[in-house]
Amino acid sequence: MEQRIGAVIILMDGDGDVHRVNAIISEHADIILGRQGIPLRDRSTNVISLVLEGDTDRIGSLTGRLGRIPGVKVKSVLT
C-alpha cells in the first residue's frame, strides 16, 4: 500500500484519558516520525502534534481510535 506523510493534532481536555492516548500512540510508534506535546494549563487543555509516515489504513487506525476517547479531538492532514 502507498505510504503517505501526514500530521495529526490531538486536543485533550482536562478530563481526557492521558494513559489511553499514550498507549494508542505507542502502539503506532512504527509510523510516527515526530511527536510534540504542549500543556496549556491555563485552558486545561493538552495539545499533541504528530508527524506520520504510513499507509492510510494504519493512520486511520490511529486517528479513529484516538477520536473515540471521550475528551479527545483529533484532526489530520495527509499528502
N, C-alpha and C positions, 0 to 999 in steps of 0.2 A: 504494500500500500504506500501511497505517496506521503513523504514526510513534509510537514508544514511547520512554519515558525509562527509563534503567536505570543500574545501577552494576556495575562489574566489578572484582574483586580478583584480582591476579596475584601469585602467590608463586613466587619463583625461588630455588632453592638455589644454592650456590656454583658448581655445575657448569653452571648454566643458560646458554644461548646469548644473552647480552645483545644482541648486534648483530642477531640474527634477530628477537628480541622487538621491539626498537625499529623495525626495518624493517617488520614487520607492523602495528605501531601507526601508523606514519607512512602506510602505505597506506590506513588507515581514518581519517585525520585529519578527513575531512569529517563524521563522525558523533560526534567527540569534543568535548565541551563543556569538560572539565577533566581534568587529569592531575596526580597527586601521586606522587612516588617517595620511599620511605623505606628507606635501607640499615640493616639490623640486623646490623652487623658481628660482634657477639658471638655471633650464631647462624648466621653465614654464610648469611644469607637477605636477599633484597631484596623489598620489597612495592611494587607499583604499583597505585594505585587510579585508575579511570577513571569519569567520568560521561559518559553517551552519550545521544544522541537520534538514532534511525534506525529503519528497518523491521527486522523480526525476521530477515529473510534476511541483511541486512548485518551486524547484530550477531552473528548466529550464525556468519557467515564469520570475523569477528574472533576470537571465543572458540574456535571449533573449530580454527582454525589455530594459535592460541597453545597450546591444550591438547595438541596433538600434539608439541610440542617437549619433548625429554627434560629433566627437572629443573624443569619449569614446571607449576604447578597453577593452574587458573582456576575461579572461582566468579562467577556473575552473578545479578542480580535485575532484573526488568523490571516496569514498571507497565502 
